[in-house]
Amino acid sequence: MSKGFEREARIQFDLPEADLETLAVRAGQMRTPEGEHSDAIFPTSSFVYSSAREAAARFGGEEPGNIYSRFTNPTVRAFEQRIAALEGGERAVATASGMAAILSMAMSLMKCGDHLVCSRSVFGSTVSLFTKYISRAGIETTFVDPKDLDAWRQAIRPETRVLFLETPSNPLAELTDIRAVAEIAHAHGALLVVDNCFLTPALQRPLELGADIVMHSATKYLDGQGRCVGGVLVGREKEMEEVFGFIRTGGACMSPFNAWVFLKGLETLPLRMKAHSEQALSLATWLQAQEGIEKVYYSGLPDHPQHALACQQQRAFGGVLAFEVKGGKDAAWRFIDATQVVSITGNLGDVKSTITHPATTTHGRMLVEERASAGIRDNLIRLSVGLESLQDLQADLARGLAAL
Ligand SMILES: *Cc1c(COP(=O)(O)O)cnc(C)c1O
């Protein structure tokens, strides 16, 4: 029964020409003989066989099917198929967290002696992972200014295997031209990996722009409601098979419950990203006109130095913005403490708006000079704009301004 069950129960949604909104709701959907309308959850560690012969064939790889949830699980697979469809990739591999996705990418696609070129404006733990841990495997990383195409070119060595970037960057909204960096990578036989957390496939599709692999912290907008930690890599069958081999052996797999939560999140992803972007653009525009604000960082603002590139490679500008208040750290802290609606937390990509002081939290472990060269000033505040009413959010930021 177990073998036929899955094959018959599976409803493959394979309309590659379907729109993003349709794929977000339908792609990867399966149905058991119970006829459930929503995605089923399979909280099981192992799977059974109808006979010893079938078990042997399954383990030997002669027959497809589930063996153990560290390898495959139907709920996790549904999530993988849906995100693969949304990013326009051949295959996705889900991981325990966003960091587990980056670790798995590095361990499965590089070996001792290989070289990595990374944007210097990436998530803090990504920098630590490459410099403290991946380095132990004999893989060296060079960090470059993500906006400077010559810097990318010059950093490449004969042994460079992977280029890694995040666009727009956190928290200063620096953009990288994905198409241009993909061309640089490919001219040297290297792969381009893009962390697409901030915009998601609803607003930016790096594979269409030439990237080889997209990486996500599903913890952020893919869930969208701050409930679960997870990650995923999407790309071609060839590289994803390598990644899958590492995950099923190394064990950094996604739990079926988390996959189920992420499936719920994906259904509303295009709708949420549109709303997050609209609210963020309104607030960025409003903040820019306020007396106590020195500077606003948001790629949707017409005076953002890379606004034209943002319009080219993005569908909209996302939900995260940053701004500098007049004054220093104390002024920034007074602003944050005066707010009542937004949550003071380091997380982002939630329906709840969150406010962060990067210099003393997310970027707090950097040396003072490192922080200065990264442009993270003491008066900088990051806002992840949620889906509360625009009016209430604006009133909340006005409380912060009044406290300056
Ligand atoms: C949060 C985040 C990560 C790490 O993801 P986890 O799920 O927390 O492991 C990586 N990149 C970006 C841009 C992030 O925001």
The ligand as a Gaussian input file, in Angstrom:
#p B3LYP/6-31G(d) Opt

LIG

0 1
 C       17.819000      35.623000       9.061000
 C       18.671000      35.647000       7.872000
 C       19.545000      34.588000       7.589000
 C       19.710000      33.390000       8.502000
 O       18.549000      32.635000       8.583000
 P       18.126000      31.765000       9.864000
 O       16.831000      31.152000       9.443000
 O       18.006000      32.692000      11.024000
 O       19.193000      30.750000      10.081000
 C       20.296000      34.673000       6.434000
 N       20.201000      35.731000       5.599000
 C       19.388000      36.761000       5.860000
 C       19.323000      37.907000       4.910000
 C       18.597000      36.769000       6.992000
 O       17.791000      37.816000       7.248000

